[in-house]
Amino acid sequence: MEIQLTIGGREILIHDTIVNIWFVVLVLSIFAIIVNKKIKTANVDEAPSGLLNVVEILVESINNLVKTTMGSRNMRFASYIFFFNVFF
């Protein structure tokens, strides 16, 4: 599925890999916006439920993975590991 664009008399081909990456980025951005709104409206005194519970499980599992494999000193890499697990 290639997309052909003609801009200024030049043909530009956008390959299916790029289209897939745009789709994944769009889906992850929408997911992040929804989670951000839910976090802002969540009550701190209550346990998370629904989508926030799933997000908490994801974050905790990545944090535990980084802690057990790379050690507590390398927790700064947890966001990169999370990105690679979700994106790839």
C-alpha positions, 0 to 999 in steps of 0.5 A, a space after each residue: 500500500 504505497 501512497 503517491 503524491 505529486 507536489 510541484 510536478 515531482 512524484 513522492 512515494 510514501 511506502 507502507 512502512 511509513 504509513 504503518 508507523 504513522 498509524 501506530 504513532 496516531 494510535 499511541 498518541 490518542 491512547 496517551 491523551 485518553 490516559 492523561 485525561 483519566 489520570 487528571 480526573 482520577 481520585 488519588 485516594 481510590 484504587 485505579 480501575 479500568 483503563 488506569 489499572 491496565 496502564 498501571 500494570 504495564 508500567 509496573 511490569 516494565 519497571 520490574 523488568 528493568 529493575 531485575 535485568 539492569 538493576 535499580 541504577 538504570 531505571 532511567 532506561 525504563 521509558 525506552 524499554 517501554 517504548 520498544 515493547 509497545 512500538 515493536 
